[in-house]
Amino acid sequence: MRYIENKILASGIEMRYLSEEYIFRKGQKAEFVFFLKEGSLLFDWPLDKTRSKVINLPCFIGIEEAMDGKSYSCSMKTLVDCKFLVFERKYFLMLMNEFEAATPYFLQKKEDFNILSS
């Protein structure tokens, strides 16, 4: 599994975002999957009881939306300068098909994010 993770992370495009910058908003078409390398994020679910959640651990964001071709279910904003690996949706889906173990890996990462954000 570590081999798959290293291959996948090595194929992301590194991007930096400034503090207080929206990465995406609820309802926006999910064109990208993000991996937070460094920083702190604020997630806002406008209709949810928890409403807001801060995450500052490395994690994948947007897997479920990219896999299902949905829009983002929340808004995500940086709280500090952040570093991400970014994967275009088409490329992300290609990665899932390229490696046999990629689908189980991403399904686990999707569950990890759901636990982290609850």
N, C-alpha and C positions, 0 to 999 in steps of 0.2 A: 504494500500500500504506500509506503514511503517513496518508492521509486515513481509511482504514478503521480503522487503529490509534487515531487520535485520536477517532473516533466511538465506538468500542468502549470505550476507557478513560473517556471522558466519561460513559458510562452506568453505570459501576460505583458501588457504594455504598462510600464511604470508611469504614473501621473501623480502630480502634487496638486492639492487644492488648498486654498487659503482658508483661514478661520472664518466662520459665519457664512460659508458659501453653500448654497443648495446644490446637491449632486443630482437629485431628482425629486419630483413632487408626485404626490398621490394622483393616480389616474394617467400619468405620463406613460406612453408605450415603453415597455422594457426592452431597450435596444442593447443594454450592456449588463454584464455581471461584474461585480466589483469584489476585490479581495483587499480588505483593510490591512495594511502592513504596519502603519504607525498612525497614532492619533486617537481622537475621540469624536464620536458621532452622536447626534441627537435624532432619534426616530420619532415621528409623530403620526399616530393613528387617530385621525379626527373623530371617528365614530366609536372608538374602543374605550373601554373603562380605564385601561392603563394610560391611555392617551400618549404619553411620552416615555421614552426609554433612552438612557445613555449607554453606549457600548464603546469600550476602549480596548477590546481584545482582538487579535487577528481573527478574521472570519470572512467567509464568502457571503455576499449580499446580492439578492436578485436571482438566485438559482431557480426557485419555484416559478417565478414570473417568466424567466427566459425559457424554461422547459415547456411551460404550458402556453406560451405566446400571449401572456396576459399583460395588463398594465401593472405598474407598481402599486402595491396595496397601502403604501404609506409614503410619507415624505422623509428625506434624509438630508441632514445638514451637518456640516463640520462645526465642531466647537473650538478646535485649534487647527493649526496647519496639519494636514494629513497626507500620508503617502499611500497610494493604492496600486494594485495591479488591476488593469482593466481588460476585459475580454468582450469583444463584439459578440452579439448573440449568435450570429451565423458561425463564427469561429468557435464559440463555446460549444455549440451543438455538434460541430465537426469533431472537436476534441473528445466528446462523449462517445462518438462512434469509432474513433481512432484506436482507443485503448480499451481492451476488454474489461478491465477493472475500473474504468472511469465512471461508468454509470453508478455502480454501488458506492464508489467514493463520493460522488456528488450528492447522491441521495442521503448519505450519512452527513455530509456538510450542510445540507438543507435542514435536516433534523437538528443538528447542532445549533444552527441559527435560530430555529423556532424555539428551542429551549432557552437560548441566550436572550431572546427578545421577549420572552413571556414573563 
